Amino acid sequence: MGPVKRVCCIGAGYVGGPTCSVIAQMCPEITVTVVDVNEERIQAWNSEQLPIFEPGLQEVVEAQRGVNLFFSTDIDKAVREADIIFISVNTPTKTFGLGKGRAADLKYIEACARRIAQVATGYKIVVEKSTVPVRAAESIQRIFSANTKSDLSFQVLSNPEFLAEGTAISDLKNPDRVLIGGDETPEGQRAIETLSSIYKRWVPQTRIITTNTWSSELSKLAANAFLAQRISSINSISALCEVTGADVEEVAHAIGTDQRIGNRFLKASVAGFGGSCFQKDVLNLVYLCEALNLPEVARYWQQVIEINEYQRRRFAARIVSCLFNTVTDKKIALLGFAFKKDTGDTRESSSIYISKYLMDEGARLHIYDPKVKKEQIMQDLSHSTASVEEPEQGLSLVSIASDPYEACDNAHAIVICTEWDTFKELDYERIYQAMLKPAFIFDGRRILDSLHGRLQQLGFQVETIGKRISQRIPFTASTIAQLDLQAPALKKMKI
């Protein structure tokens, strides 16, 4: 195979769009086409309003779009013309059948493989970019082998993404590592070298790691599981800090200075781990261990998930407890709905779970987020897992505010669920004057630490994660009656 001239990516989502935009920018001699069956999404990629928000993405797309970066719904044409085909489609957790709630649903991966086999000709390198369970590449290869044509041959590689939303463009331009897995045959090694040649345009050779296919696939799951484990670990310590009087920020700093541990992913918060990957990948790892008859390993990783759920329930229960053990018909301002700042992604956002718990208790929620649209918020609160029995009645409790001051006006409490920088700069004196008294702030992301003293001087009752803050009134209960902290995973809403 000669130099790569054309790259196709099937899937125009959070991974495919940014990844191929950066490839186009870094490799101007390569034509990159991103395709998707969702015509509305492709139209958005071709417009001034991109379908996803990511710092720096707009500038990259605008510089390359129409030059060597194209977005299209003509999947077959792009597949036929491409030298390398990335598969970057969704791999959601199964919602029914064997492995429900844990196993990855590979129906979109399989559909891509069958379509490629149907329309492709010549030699193609097909690259798994989606997060998949171990040995998924083998399934793709079997589909190709069973649909062999005389003028068609394939090599299947694994090239998992390691992007963090909010920093995806910088992660792509300056990655810690690029991982490529392939067959340990001469043909497989040549395919690895071909894909590596693209990344070598801007990534140092020392950061490009090559393995066999199975190691590459498992490395992605293991990396996300280890990061999720750290988040659950520090959140478990935050619960202990609130009871003992320790400050989880100080504990995290103390242990993070140990070079064997490091200071990354030691930020305790209500969020736990959200987004599209961590929970899904840990659950997939649990299922994989169970399927391979490793129950002890499965239980170990399952506990990481359970601590994450516990942190959210615990925070919601604390809100109810502090508000005199009832939030029925009380206005609560919920600031932030994205799962983290600098993204509009709400998948597995703690805000969804906190909202649902409070809606169960009859609270009236006024939600503000600078990047998440009203339609997305209402959709998430309608279709996510939760325990509201009548979704229409529950959604009548929700209002979407156009700015944070509107959300906080005449509210009993403020709940900060996303660490948007703008929330640090609000006029809290103005907000306090407009709230019902006593006025509460629940800082679920520890973004107001430097303001806690000032907020208390204004008259706020301040509650935060992993720290006890002295209050002026003694009604903050130490025991929780309203929410069952031992509850299993939330029930699915009736739609």
C-alpha positions in Angstrom: 0.0 0.0 0.0 1.4 3.4 -1.0 1.0 6.7 1.0 -2.5 7.2 2.5 -4.5 9.6 0.4 -8.0 9.3 1.7 -9.4 8.6 5.2 -13.0 7.9 6.0 -14.6 7.9 9.4 -18.1 6.3 9.9 -19.6 8.2 12.9 -19.7 12.0 13.3 -20.0 12.1 17.1 -17.8 13.2 20.0 -14.9 11.0 18.8 -15.1 10.9 15.0 -15.7 14.6 14.4 -12.8 16.0 16.5 -10.4 13.2 15.7 -10.8 13.5 11.9 -10.7 17.3 12.1 -7.3 17.2 13.8 -6.0 14.6 11.3 -7.1 16.8 8.5 -5.3 19.8 10.0 -2.1 17.9 10.7 -2.1 16.0 7.4 -3.1 18.5 4.7 -2.2 16.1 1.9 -4.8 13.6 3.1 -8.5 14.0 2.2 -10.6 13.2 5.3 -14.4 12.5 5.0 -16.6 12.0 8.1 -19.9 10.3 7.3 -23.0 9.5 9.3 -26.6 8.3 8.6 -27.9 11.2 10.7 -28.5 13.9 8.1 -29.3 16.6 10.7 -25.9 16.0 12.4 -24.0 16.2 9.2 -25.8 19.5 8.3 -24.7 20.8 11.7 -21.1 19.9 11.0 -21.4 21.8 7.7 -22.9 24.8 9.5 -21.6 27.6 11.8 -23.2 25.8 14.8 -21.4 22.5 15.3 -23.3 19.7 16.9 -20.9 19.5 19.8 -19.1 22.1 21.8 -15.4 21.5 22.4 -12.8 24.3 23.0 -10.8 24.9 19.8 -12.9 22.6 17.6 -14.7 25.4 15.8 -11.4 26.9 14.7 -10.0 23.6 13.4 -13.2 22.7 11.5 -13.5 26.1 9.9 -9.9 26.1 8.8 -10.1 22.7 7.1 -13.7 22.2 6.1 -14.0 22.3 2.3 -10.3 22.1 1.9 -9.4 18.5 2.9 -12.2 17.9 5.5 -15.7 17.0 4.4 -18.9 15.9 6.2 -21.3 13.8 4.2 -24.2 11.2 4.4 -22.8 9.4 1.3 -21.3 6.5 3.3 -20.8 4.2 0.4 -18.8 6.6 -1.7 -16.6 7.5 1.2 -15.9 3.9 2.0 -15.1 3.0 -1.6 -12.6 5.8 -2.0 -10.9 5.5 1.4 -7.6 3.8 2.1 -8.2 3.7 5.8 -11.7 3.5 7.4 -12.3 4.4 11.0 -15.3 3.0 12.7 -16.4 5.5 15.4 -20.0 4.7 16.1 -21.8 4.5 19.4 -21.4 1.3 21.5 -24.1 1.8 24.2 -24.8 -0.5 27.1 -27.5 -3.1 26.3 -30.9 -2.2 27.6 -32.4 -5.7 27.2 -31.5 -9.3 26.7 -28.3 -11.2 27.8 -26.0 -8.8 29.5 -28.6 -6.1 30.0 -27.3 -3.1 31.9 -23.6 -4.1 31.5 -22.6 -5.6 28.2 -21.8 -3.4 25.2 -24.3 -3.4 22.4 -22.3 -3.9 19.2 -25.2 -3.6 16.7 -23.8 -0.4 15.1 -20.3 -1.9 14.9 -21.7 -5.0 13.1 -23.8 -2.8 10.8 -20.7 -0.8 9.8 -18.7 -4.0 9.2 -21.4 -5.5 6.9 -21.8 -2.3 5.0 -18.0 -1.9 4.4 -17.9 -5.6 3.2 -20.8 -4.9 0.9 -19.5 -1.8 -0.9 -15.7 -1.8 -0.5 -13.2 -2.9 -3.1 -9.5 -3.3 -3.1 -7.3 -3.2 0.0 -8.8 -1.5 3.1 -7.5 -0.9 6.6 -10.4 -0.9 9.0 -9.8 0.7 12.3 -11.8 0.3 15.5 -12.0 3.7 17.1 -15.1 3.1 19.2 -14.7 1.6 22.7 -15.4 -2.1 22.3 -15.1 -5.2 24.4 -12.1 -7.5 24.0 -12.1 -9.5 20.8 -14.6 -7.3 19.0 -12.0 -6.9 16.2 -12.2 -10.7 15.7 -16.0 -10.3 15.1 -15.4 -7.7 12.5 -12.8 -9.8 10.8 -15.1 -12.8 10.7 -17.8 -10.7 9.0 -15.2 -9.6 6.4 -13.9 -13.2 5.9 -17.4 -14.5 5.4 -18.1 -11.8 2.8 -14.9 -12.1 0.9 -14.8 -10.9 -2.7 -12.0 -11.6 -5.2 -11.2 -7.9 -5.4 -11.3 -7.1 -1.7 -9.0 -7.7 1.2 -8.9 -6.2 4.8 -6.8 -5.7 7.8 -8.5 -4.8 11.1 -6.7 -2.6 13.6 -7.7 -1.4 17.1 -6.9 2.3 17.8 -8.8 3.3 20.9 -9.3 7.0 21.7 -8.1 8.5 25.0 -9.8 11.9 24.9 -11.1 13.9 27.7 -14.1 16.0 26.8 -13.3 19.7 27.3 -9.7 19.1 26.3 -10.2 16.8 23.3 -8.4 19.0 20.8 -5.3 19.5 22.9 -5.4 15.8 23.8 -5.4 14.9 20.0 -2.7 17.4 19.2 -0.4 16.4 22.1 -1.5 12.9 23.2 0.1 11.0 26.1 0.2 8.0 23.8 -1.3 6.6 20.6 -2.2 2.9 20.9 -2.5 0.7 17.8 -3.2 -3.0 18.0 -3.1 -5.4 15.1 -2.4 -9.0 14.0 1.1 -10.3 14.7 1.4 -11.3 11.0 3.5 -9.5 8.4 0.3 -8.1 6.9 -0.9 -7.0 10.3 2.4 -5.3 11.1 2.4 -3.5 7.7 -1.1 -2.2 8.4 0.0 -0.9 11.9 2.9 0.9 10.2 0.6 2.5 7.7 -1.7 3.9 10.4 1.3 4.9 12.5 2.6 6.9 9.5 -0.4 9.2 9.8 0.2 9.9 13.5 3.9 10.3 13.1 3.2 13.6 11.2 2.8 15.2 14.6 3.2 12.6 17.4 6.7 11.5 18.5 7.6 7.9 17.7 8.1 7.2 21.4 4.4 7.9 22.1 3.1 5.5 19.5 2.6 2.1 21.2 1.9 -1.0 19.2 0.4 -4.2 20.6 -1.6 -7.1 19.5 -5.3 -6.4 18.9 -6.5 -7.9 22.2 -4.1 -6.0 24.4 -5.2 -2.7 22.6 -8.9 -3.4 23.2 -8.4 -4.4 26.9 -6.0 -1.4 27.5 -8.9 1.0 26.7 -11.3 -0.6 29.2 -8.5 -1.0 31.8 -7.5 2.7 31.5 -11.0 4.0 32.0 -11.6 1.5 34.9 -8.5 2.7 36.7 -9.5 6.3 36.3 -13.0 5.6 37.5 -11.6 3.7 40.5 -9.6 6.7 41.6 -12.6 8.9 41.4 -14.7 6.5 43.5 -11.8 6.1 45.9 -11.6 9.8 46.7 -15.3 10.2 46.8 -15.5 7.4 49.4 -13.0 9.3 51.5 -15.1 12.5 51.1 -17.9 10.8 53.0 -15.5 10.0 55.8 -14.2 13.5 55.8 -17.7 15.0 56.3 -18.2 12.8 59.4 -14.8 13.3 61.0 -14.1 17.0 60.2 -11.3 16.3 57.8 -11.1 18.2 54.5 -11.0 15.9 51.4 -9.1 18.6 49.5 -6.3 18.6 52.0 -6.3 14.8 52.1 -6.2 14.6 48.3 -3.3 17.1 48.2 -1.4 15.2 50.9 -1.7 11.8 49.2 -1.3 13.3 45.7 2.2 14.5 46.5 3.3 10.9 46.7 4.8 10.2 43.3 3.6 6.6 43.5 0.0 8.0 43.5 0.1 11.3 41.8 -2.5 14.1 42.0 -4.7 13.4 38.9 -8.3 12.3 39.3 -8.4 13.0 43.0 -11.1 15.7 42.9 -14.0 14.7 45.1 -17.4 16.0 43.9 -21.0 15.1 43.4 -20.2 14.3 39.8 -18.3 11.1 40.4 -17.5 9.9 36.9 -19.9 10.9 34.1 -19.7 11.2 30.3 -20.0 8.5 27.7 -17.2 6.2 28.7 -16.3 5.5 32.3 -19.5 3.9 33.6 -20.2 2.1 30.3 -16.6 0.7 30.2 -16.5 -0.4 33.8 -19.8 -2.2 33.4 -18.5 -3.8 30.3 -15.4 -5.0 32.2 -17.7 -6.4 35.0 -19.7 -8.3 32.4 -16.6 -9.6 30.7 -15.2 -10.9 34.0 -18.5 -12.6 34.8 -18.6 -14.2 31.3 -15.1 -15.5 31.8 -15.9 -16.9 35.2 -13.9 -14.4 37.2 -16.6 -13.4 39.8 -14.2 -12.0 42.4 -12.8 -9.6 39.8 -16.3 -8.7 38.6 -17.4 -7.8 42.2 -14.3 -5.7 42.7 -15.1 -3.5 39.7 -18.8 -3.5 40.4 -18.0 -1.7 43.7 -16.5 1.2 41.8 -19.9 1.7 40.1 -21.8 1.4 43.4 -19.6 4.0 45.1 -20.3 6.4 42.2 -24.0 5.9 42.6 -23.8 6.2 46.4 -22.1 9.6 46.1 -25.0 11.0 44.1 -27.6 9.6 46.4 -25.8 10.9 49.4 -25.5 14.4 48.1 -29.2 14.5 47.2 -30.2 13.2 50.6 -28.1 15.9 52.2 -30.0 18.5 50.3 -33.3 17.1 51.5 -32.0 16.8 55.1 -30.7 20.4 55.3 -34.0 21.8 53.9 -35.9 20.6 57.0 -36.3 17.1 55.6 -38.6 18.2 52.9 -38.2 19.9 49.5 -41.8 19.5 48.4 -42.9 22.5 46.3 -39.6 24.3 47.1 -37.7 26.1 44.4 -34.2 24.8 43.9 -31.8 26.4 41.4 -29.6 23.7 39.8 -26.6 25.3 38.2 -24.9 23.2 35.5 -26.3 20.2 33.6 -23.3 19.1 31.5 -21.3 16.3 33.1 -18.3 18.6 33.2 -17.3 22.1 32.2 -16.3 23.0 28.7 -18.6 20.5 27.0 -22.3 20.3 26.2 -22.3 16.5 26.8 -24.8 15.4 29.4 -24.4 11.6 29.2 -24.3 10.1 32.7 -24.3 13.6 34.2 -24.7 13.8 37.9 -27.2 16.6 37.3 -29.6 14.1 35.8 -29.5 11.9 38.9 -29.6 14.8 41.4 -32.6 16.3 39.5 -34.4 13.0 39.5 -33.9 12.4 43.2 -35.2 15.9 44.0 -38.1 15.6 41.6 -39.1 12.4 43.4 -39.3 14.5 46.5 -41.5 17.1 44.8 -39.0 19.9 44.4 -39.5 22.5 41.7 -36.2 22.7 39.7 -35.0 25.7 37.8 -32.0 24.6 35.8 -29.4 26.7 34.1 -26.4 25.6 32.0 -24.5 27.9 29.6 -24.0 25.2 26.9 -26.8 22.6 27.2 -30.0 23.3 25.3 -33.4 23.2 26.9 -34.5 20.3 24.6 -31.5 18.2 25.7 -32.2 18.8 29.4 -35.9 17.8 29.0 -35.0 14.8 26.9 -32.5 13.6 29.5 -35.0 14.0 32.3 -37.6 12.1 30.3 -35.5 9.1 29.2 -32.8 8.6 31.7 -32.9 5.9 34.4 -34.7 7.2 37.4 -37.5 6.5 39.8 -40.2 9.0 38.9 -43.3 7.0 38.1 -45.1 9.6 36.1 -42.6 11.4 33.8 -45.1 14.0 32.5 -46.0 15.0 36.1 -42.3 15.0 37.0 -41.3 17.3 34.1 -44.0 19.8 35.1 -41.7 20.5 38.1 -38.8 21.6 35.8 -38.1 25.0 34.3 -35.1 26.0 32.2 -33.7 29.4 33.1 -32.0 31.7 30.6 -29.4 32.9 33.1 -28.3 31.9 36.6 -29.9 34.9 38.3 -33.3 33.9 36.9 -32.8 30.4 38.2 -31.9 31.6 41.7 -34.6 34.2 42.1 -36.9 33.4 45.0 -35.2 30.0 45.4 -34.8 28.1 48.7 -31.4 26.6 47.7 -28.7 26.6 45.0 -27.1 23.4 43.9 -23.9 23.6 41.8 -23.5 20.4 39.8 -21.1 21.5 37.0 -17.8 23.4 37.6 -18.3 26.1 35.0 -15.9 28.9 35.7 -18.7 31.5 35.3 -20.3 30.2 38.5 -17.3 31.5 40.5 -17.9 35.0 39.3 -21.6 35.4 40.0 -22.9 38.3 42.2 -23.8 36.3 45.2 -24.9 39.3 47.2 -27.5 40.0 44.6 -28.5 36.3 44.5 -28.8 36.2 48.3 -31.0 39.2 48.5 -33.4 37.5 45.9 -33.6 34.2 47.7 -35.9 32.9 50.5 -34.2 32.7 53.9 -32.5 30.7 55.2 -30.7 30.6 51.8 -28.6 27.5 51.1 -25.7 26.8 48.7 -24.8 23.2 48.0 -21.4 23.3 46.3 -21.3 19.9 44.7 -18.0 20.6 42.8 -15.9 22.5 45.4 -15.6 25.5 43.1 -16.5 28.1 45.7 -13.9 27.1 48.3 -12.3 30.5 48.3 -15.7 32.1 48.7 -17.2 30.1 51.6 -16.3 32.6 54.2 -17.7 35.5 52.2 -20.9 33.5 51.5 -21.4 32.8 55.1 -20.9 36.5 55.9 -23.7 37.3 53.4 -25.9 34.9 55.3 -25.7 31.7 53.2 -25.9 28.3 54.8 -23.0 26.6 52.9 -22.7 22.8 52.3 -20.0 21.2 50.3 -18.4 17.9 49.4 -15.9 16.3 51.7 -15.8 19.1 54.3 -17.8 20.2 57.3 -18.6 23.9 57.3 -19.8 25.4 60.6 -23.3 26.7 60.3 -25.3 29.3 62.2 -28.2 27.1 62.8 -28.3 23.5 64.1 -30.8 21.8 61.9 -28.4 20.1 59.5 -29.3 16.5 60.2 -26.5 13.9 60.5 -28.8 11.1 59.7 -30.8 10.7 56.5 -34.4 9.7 56.5 -35.7 10.8 53.1 -33.5 8.8 50.7 -32.3 5.3 51.0 -28.6 5.4 50.7 -28.5 1.6 50.3 -30.8 1.7 47.3 -29.7 -0.3 44.3 -29.4 1.2 40.8 -32.3 3.5 39.9 -35.4 2.1 38.2 -36.0 2.9 34.6 -38.7 5.6 34.0 -41.9 4.7 32.4 -42.2 6.6 29.2 
